[in-house]
Amino acid sequence: MHPAFSVIFFTTASGAGYGLLFLLGVLAVTGQLPSHNPAFAWGSMLLSLGLISAGLLSSTFHLGHPERAWRAVTQWKSSWLAREGVAALFTYVPAVVFAWGWLFEQRTDGVYAVAAGLAAAGAVVTVFCTGSIYNSLKTIHQWHNAWTMPNYLLLGLYTGSLLMAAVAVLTGLQPGQGYSVYLLGVLLLAWAAKAVYWHFIATTHHPATIESATGLKHLGKVSVLEPPHSSENYLLKEMGFQIARKHADKLRKISTLSLFVTPLLLVIASIYAPMPVSGMALVLAALFAALGVVVERWLFFAEARHVVTLYYGASEV
């Protein structure tokens, strides 16, 4: 599939924003949010809601008529895209109530704790809907599999967790060793899920073939004499995007190094190094992960092959 920047930014930015919102909501419900640091409160909440809003707005630029984006929400009974929009809108309500209580009244108990819990739940539901947009497409083997959803959820949580650590450091807080151990756990889980996903799409293919697509399977091996079109069309541009295997392998290594390996080393260093070195390590980990997740998401779209490409000469998808 053609990797549009607007969709890449949407899925990575909103994923990290929702991951951060989920953590803030959980910490508020459990009474562990720091109440003595307004800078952390403002920084983390504005970053979370800012990334979510920027990501959702950027997604509309991939539409032919962005001004009609609101109409998609009305199709929630049949469309995961519409369900994502509905979930995102509903999540804003408890998120704003939670933010008001924490930022202006310095309270995260009572009704504000309830709002925080609902915001955390809404964050999970919204990311689930985003992943389901792609996971529900049976015509794209690289998306319609058991590993797409875990990757969306874990990468959102992982990048959001790194953002929280970075904001804490930059606002004068020092995440404890317990949080660093938690970071390592989430990092390793996200890495494992991504590695399994890449192995899956490299070793399996869609059951459809050019023989089954043309209905000529009973005649034996089928080959395409001429493509259906003499020039590039929408199908080829959007669904026939191809990336060379050597380039994909190189980008996977870059993504793994930036998204997982480097942050892993930096988080480990933050456990043993004194301040301010440990704090700077966590900030760098968040920056490297941000670069790595963009490369990872570009590959997620670039490596996807639609079954329609079988009609244009693809031997397998």
C-alpha positions in Angstrom: 0.0 0.0 0.0 1.1 3.5 -0.6 2.5 4.9 2.7 0.9 8.3 3.1 2.6 10.6 5.5 -0.7 11.8 7.0 -1.7 8.3 8.0 1.7 7.5 9.3 1.7 10.6 11.5 -1.8 9.9 12.6 -1.2 6.4 13.8 2.1 7.1 15.5 1.3 10.4 17.1 -2.2 9.5 18.3 -0.9 6.0 19.4 1.7 7.6 21.6 -0.8 10.2 22.8 -3.3 7.6 23.8 -0.6 5.5 25.4 0.4 8.5 27.6 -3.3 9.3 28.4 -3.9 5.6 29.4 -0.9 5.8 31.8 -2.0 9.1 33.3 -5.5 7.7 33.8 -4.3 4.5 35.5 -1.9 6.5 37.8 -4.7 8.8 38.7 -7.1 6.0 39.6 -4.5 4.3 41.7 -3.5 7.6 43.4 0.0 7.7 42.1 0.0 10.9 40.0 2.4 13.5 41.4 0.4 16.4 42.8 3.3 18.7 43.7 4.6 19.3 40.2 2.3 21.5 38.0 4.9 21.5 35.2 4.6 17.7 34.9 0.8 17.9 35.0 0.6 20.5 32.3 3.4 19.0 30.2 2.1 15.5 30.2 -1.5 16.4 29.7 -0.9 18.9 26.9 1.4 16.6 25.2 -1.0 13.7 25.3 -4.1 15.7 24.1 -1.9 17.6 21.6 -0.6 14.4 20.0 -4.0 12.9 19.9 -5.6 16.0 18.3 -2.8 16.5 15.8 -2.9 12.9 14.8 -6.7 12.8 14.3 -6.6 16.1 12.3 -3.8 14.8 10.1 -5.8 11.7 9.2 -8.4 13.9 7.5 -5.8 15.1 4.9 -5.7 11.6 3.4 -9.4 11.9 2.5 -10.5 13.2 -0.9 -12.8 15.7 0.8 -11.5 16.4 4.3 -14.4 18.8 5.0 -16.7 15.7 4.8 -14.8 13.7 7.4 -17.6 14.2 10.0 -19.9 12.1 7.8 -17.7 9.0 8.4 -18.8 9.0 12.1 -22.4 8.2 11.1 -21.4 4.8 9.7 -20.3 3.4 13.1 -22.5 0.3 12.7 -20.4 -1.1 9.8 -17.1 0.8 9.7 -14.2 0.6 12.1 -13.1 4.0 10.9 -16.4 5.4 12.1 -16.1 3.6 15.4 -12.6 5.0 15.8 -14.0 8.5 15.3 -16.8 7.9 17.8 -14.5 6.5 20.4 -12.1 9.4 19.9 -14.8 11.9 20.4 -16.2 10.2 23.5 -12.7 9.9 25.0 -12.3 13.6 24.8 -15.1 14.2 27.3 -13.6 12.3 30.4 -10.1 13.4 29.3 -11.1 17.1 29.5 -12.8 16.5 32.9 -9.8 14.7 34.2 -7.4 17.4 32.9 -9.5 20.1 34.5 -9.4 18.5 37.9 -5.7 17.7 37.8 -4.5 21.0 36.3 -6.9 23.6 37.8 -8.1 22.0 41.1 -5.1 19.8 41.8 -7.4 16.9 42.4 -7.5 13.4 40.9 -10.0 11.8 43.3 -13.8 11.4 43.3 -15.4 12.3 40.0 -12.0 13.2 38.5 -10.7 9.7 39.3 -13.8 8.3 37.5 -13.1 10.6 34.5 -9.4 9.4 34.5 -10.5 5.8 34.4 -12.9 6.4 31.6 -10.3 8.4 29.7 -7.9 5.4 30.1 -10.5 3.0 28.9 -11.4 5.3 25.9 -7.7 5.4 24.9 -7.5 1.6 24.7 -10.8 1.4 22.8 -9.7 4.1 20.3 -6.4 2.4 19.5 -8.2 -0.9 19.3 -10.5 0.6 16.7 -7.5 2.0 14.8 -5.9 -1.3 14.6 -9.2 -3.0 13.6 -9.4 -0.7 10.5 -6.4 -2.6 9.1 -6.9 -5.9 10.8 -10.4 -6.3 9.3 -9.2 -6.1 5.7 -9.1 -9.7 4.6 -7.7 -8.7 1.2 -4.4 -7.7 2.8 -2.5 -10.6 4.4 0.0 -8.3 6.1 -2.7 -6.6 8.1 -5.3 -9.4 8.5 -3.5 -11.5 11.0 -3.3 -12.1 14.7 -0.2 -9.9 15.2 -1.5 -6.5 13.9 -3.6 -5.6 16.9 -1.0 -6.5 19.6 1.5 -4.4 17.7 -0.8 -1.3 17.7 -1.6 -1.6 21.4 1.9 -2.4 22.6 3.6 0.2 20.5 1.2 2.9 21.6 1.7 1.9 25.3 5.5 1.7 24.8 5.9 5.1 23.1 3.5 6.7 25.5 5.5 5.3 28.5 8.7 6.7 27.1 7.0 10.1 26.6 5.9 10.1 30.3 9.5 9.4 31.4 10.8 12.2 29.2 8.3 14.7 30.5 9.0 13.7 34.1 12.7 14.3 33.6 12.3 17.6 31.8 10.0 18.9 34.6 12.3 18.0 37.4 11.0 14.6 38.4 13.1 11.5 38.5 11.3 8.2 37.5 12.2 5.5 40.0 13.8 2.2 39.3 10.4 0.6 39.4 9.3 2.7 36.4 12.5 1.9 34.5 11.9 -1.8 35.1 8.3 -1.4 33.8 9.8 0.4 30.7 12.1 -2.5 30.0 9.1 -4.9 30.3 6.9 -3.0 27.9 9.9 -2.5 25.5 10.7 -6.2 25.3 7.0 -7.1 24.8 6.6 -4.6 22.0 9.9 -5.8 20.4 8.8 -9.4 20.6 5.4 -8.7 19.0 7.1 -6.7 16.2 9.7 -9.4 15.5 7.0 -12.1 15.4 4.9 -10.0 13.1 7.8 -9.4 10.7 8.6 -13.1 10.7 4.9 -14.0 10.0 4.6 -11.8 6.9 8.0 -12.9 5.6 7.1 -16.6 5.8 3.4 -16.7 5.0 1.2 -15.4 2.1 -2.4 -14.8 1.2 -4.2 -18.0 0.1 -5.4 -16.3 -3.1 -3.4 -16.8 -6.3 -3.7 -15.6 -9.8 -5.3 -19.0 -10.6 -8.0 -18.6 -7.9 -8.4 -14.9 -8.7 -9.2 -15.6 -12.3 -11.2 -18.8 -11.7 -8.9 -20.8 -14.0 -7.3 -22.9 -11.3 -8.6 -26.1 -12.9 -6.6 -25.3 -16.0 -3.3 -25.4 -14.2 -0.6 -22.6 -14.0 -1.9 -19.2 -15.1 0.3 -16.2 -16.2 -0.7 -12.7 -17.1 -0.1 -11.9 -20.7 -0.8 -8.1 -20.5 -1.7 -5.9 -17.5 -5.3 -4.6 -17.4 -4.1 -1.0 -17.9 -1.4 0.5 -20.0 -0.7 3.3 -17.5 -0.7 3.7 -13.8 -4.1 4.1 -12.1 -5.5 4.5 -8.6 -5.3 0.8 -7.9 -1.6 0.6 -8.8 -0.7 3.8 -7.0 -2.5 3.0 -3.7 -2.5 -0.8 -3.6 0.4 -1.8 -5.8 3.2 0.1 -4.1 6.3 -2.1 -3.9 9.4 -2.0 -1.9 12.5 -4.1 -2.7 13.3 -6.9 -0.3 16.8 -5.5 0.4 15.4 -2.1 1.2 12.7 -3.5 3.5 15.4 -5.5 5.4 17.5 -2.4 5.7 14.6 -0.3 7.1 13.7 -3.1 9.5 17.2 -3.0 10.9 17.0 0.8 11.2 13.7 0.6 12.9 14.8 -2.1 15.3 18.0 -0.2 16.2 16.1 3.1 16.8 12.9 1.8 18.2 14.1 -1.0 20.5 17.9 -1.5 20.8 19.0 2.0 21.5 16.2 2.8 23.9 16.9 -0.5 25.7 20.5 0.5 26.3 19.5 4.0 27.3 16.8 2.8 29.8 19.3 0.3 31.3 21.8 3.2 31.6 19.2 5.4 33.3 18.9 2.8 36.1 22.6 2.9 37.0 23.7 6.4 36.0 23.4 9.4 38.3 21.4 12.5 37.5 21.4 14.3 35.2 22.9 11.5 33.0 20.1 9.1 33.8 17.4 11.8 32.9 19.1 12.6 29.6 19.2 8.9 28.8 15.4 8.7 29.1 14.8 11.8 27.0 17.1 10.4 24.3 15.3 7.0 24.5 12.0 8.8 23.7 13.5 10.6 20.8 15.1 7.5 19.2 11.8 5.6 19.7 9.9 8.4 18.0 12.1 8.1 14.9 12.0 4.3 15.0 8.2 4.0 15.2 7.8 6.3 12.1 10.1 3.9 10.1 8.2 0.9 11.5 4.8 2.4 10.5 6.1 3.3 7.0 7.0 -0.3 6.5 3.7 -1.4 7.9 2.0 0.3 4.9 4.7 -0.2 2.3 4.9 -4.0 2.8 1.2 -4.5 2.6 0.0 -6.1 -0.7 -3.6 -6.1 -1.8 -4.9 -9.2 -3.6 -5.9 -7.0 -6.5 -2.2 -6.8 -7.5 -2.6 -10.5 -8.6 -4.3 -9.1 -11.7 -1.3 -6.9 -12.5 1.3 -9.7 -12.5 2.1 -10.3 -8.8 2.9 -13.9 -8.2 1.8 -13.9 -4.6 0.5 -11.6 -1.9 
